[in-house]
């Protein structure tokens, strides 16, 4: 039961943590005067250095046909360390499709439908795909449209484990359950090292990339749930 409650908490955070309003979808424009004229720029363009790094990382990751991440997800509450959790998992992505596995839960999406399979209960929940639902667990999903939702600032460059990294903070334009998302990137290979969600209640959820493989086999069968492989599975259709 505790395991299921923890999974539910993580999924609630990923779904509700990055709500996209109609205002954000319109990508409000700012006016900046330059050379006597008016230049329109997206409201997220506030720290050119931060945006240059994130866009470079995005271009690099999107250049691959598929990506497979092995990750560690750490949840820490600075006020209640008994609530700390660490889990490991994998996520295979191809475009807007993904196959995510952690804590006995397998979430599969073909871009339109999501199958959430619990191996302990042999139960699968079916729902409509929501692109926000894996932003915390998919680095590419986070930076795909970050300009619409966040103000970016380059905090510093640092050395971690002998690697030069750029530390960037993303602050939401509108009220959220968190006050910032920290993105740490590898400057040399233009990938994401980790992301941190800093909740207002003192919880920090860290997604650390332990290993990334590019252009791995990712056939369509990886992005659809095959009930025949799970005899007696209980199907709960929530669409």
SULPESUL-V50458 format. One record per backbone hydrogen bond with DSSP energy under -1.0 kcal/mol. CO is the residue of the C=O (numbers start at 1). NH is the residue of the N-H. E is the energy in kcal/mol with one decimal. If there is no record, write none. Layout:
co->CO nh->NH e->E
co->CO nh->NH e->E
//
This chain:
co->1 nh->5 e->-2.4
co->2 nh->6 e->-2.3
co->3 nh->7 e->-2.3
co->4 nh->8 e->-2.4
co->5 nh->9 e->-2.1
co->6 nh->10 e->-2.4
co->7 nh->11 e->-2.6
co->8 nh->12 e->-2.4
co->9 nh->13 e->-2.1
co->10 nh->14 e->-2.4
co->11 nh->15 e->-2.2
co->12 nh->16 e->-2.8
co->13 nh->17 e->-2.1
co->21 nh->25 e->-2.2
co->22 nh->26 e->-1.4
co->24 nh->27 e->-1.8
co->28 nh->43 e->-1.6
co->30 nh->41 e->-1.3
co->32 nh->39 e->-3.1
co->34 nh->37 e->-1.8
co->37 nh->34 e->-2.0
co->39 nh->32 e->-2.2
co->41 nh->30 e->-2.2
co->42 nh->45 e->-2.1
co->44 nh->46 e->-1.5
co->47 nh->51 e->-2.3
co->48 nh->52 e->-2.3
co->49 nh->53 e->-1.7
co->50 nh->54 e->-2.3
co->51 nh->55 e->-2.6
co->52 nh->56 e->-1.6
co->53 nh->57 e->-2.4
co->54 nh->58 e->-2.5
co->55 nh->59 e->-2.5
co->56 nh->60 e->-2.1
co->57 nh->61 e->-2.7
co->58 nh->62 e->-2.5
co->61 nh->64 e->-1.2
co->66 nh->215 e->-2.6
co->67 nh->93 e->-3.0
co->68 nh->213 e->-2.5
co->69 nh->91 e->-2.2
co->70 nh->210 e->-2.7
co->70 nh->211 e->-1.7
co->71 nh->89 e->-2.2
co->72 nh->208 e->-2.8
co->73 nh->87 e->-2.4
co->74 nh->206 e->-3.3
co->75 nh->85 e->-2.4
co->76 nh->204 e->-3.4
co->80 nh->83 e->-1.8
co->81 nh->84 e->-1.5
co->85 nh->75 e->-3.0
co->87 nh->73 e->-3.3
co->89 nh->71 e->-2.7
co->90 nh->101 e->-2.7
co->91 nh->69 e->-2.8
co->92 nh->99 e->-2.0
co->93 nh->67 e->-2.1
co->94 nh->97 e->-1.9
co->97 nh->94 e->-2.2
co->98 nh->109 e->-2.6
co->99 nh->92 e->-2.3
co->100 nh->107 e->-2.8
co->101 nh->90 e->-2.1
co->102 nh->105 e->-2.2
co->104 nh->119 e->-2.3
co->105 nh->102 e->-2.3
co->106 nh->117 e->-3.1
co->107 nh->100 e->-3.4
co->108 nh->115 e->-3.0
co->109 nh->98 e->-1.5
co->112 nh->129 e->-2.6
co->113 nh->110 e->-1.4
co->114 nh->127 e->-2.3
co->115 nh->108 e->-2.6
co->116 nh->125 e->-2.4
co->117 nh->106 e->-2.7
co->118 nh->122 e->-1.4
co->118 nh->123 e->-1.4
co->122 nh->234 e->-2.5
co->123 nh->118 e->-2.9
co->124 nh->236 e->-3.0
co->125 nh->116 e->-2.9
co->126 nh->238 e->-3.2
co->127 nh->114 e->-3.0
co->130 nh->133 e->-2.2
co->132 nh->135 e->-1.5
co->138 nh->142 e->-1.6
co->139 nh->143 e->-1.7
co->140 nh->144 e->-1.2
co->145 nh->148 e->-1.4
co->146 nh->149 e->-1.4
co->146 nh->150 e->-2.3
co->149 nh->173 e->-2.0
co->151 nh->171 e->-2.7
co->153 nh->169 e->-2.6
co->156 nh->167 e->-2.9
co->158 nh->165 e->-2.8
co->160 nh->163 e->-1.8
co->163 nh->160 e->-2.9
co->164 nh->187 e->-2.1
co->165 nh->158 e->-2.4
co->166 nh->185 e->-2.4
co->167 nh->155 e->-2.8
co->167 nh->156 e->-1.2
co->168 nh->183 e->-3.3
co->169 nh->153 e->-1.9
co->170 nh->181 e->-2.5
co->171 nh->151 e->-2.9
co->177 nh->200 e->-2.4
co->180 nh->198 e->-2.6
co->181 nh->170 e->-3.2
co->182 nh->196 e->-2.5
co->183 nh->168 e->-2.8
co->184 nh->193 e->-3.0
co->184 nh->194 e->-1.4
co->185 nh->166 e->-2.0
co->186 nh->190 e->-1.2
co->191 nh->186 e->-2.8
co->193 nh->209 e->-2.4
co->194 nh->184 e->-2.7
co->195 nh->207 e->-2.9
co->196 nh->182 e->-2.6
co->197 nh->205 e->-2.3
co->198 nh->179 e->-2.4
co->199 nh->202 e->-1.4
co->202 nh->78 e->-2.3
co->203 nh->199 e->-3.2
co->204 nh->76 e->-2.3
co->205 nh->197 e->-2.8
co->206 nh->74 e->-2.7
co->207 nh->195 e->-2.1
co->208 nh->72 e->-2.2
co->211 nh->70 e->-2.7
co->213 nh->68 e->-2.5
co->219 nh->222 e->-2.0
co->220 nh->223 e->-2.2
co->226 nh->229 e->-1.6
co->227 nh->230 e->-1.9
co->230 nh->233 e->-1.9
co->234 nh->124 e->-2.9
co->236 nh->126 e->-2.7
//
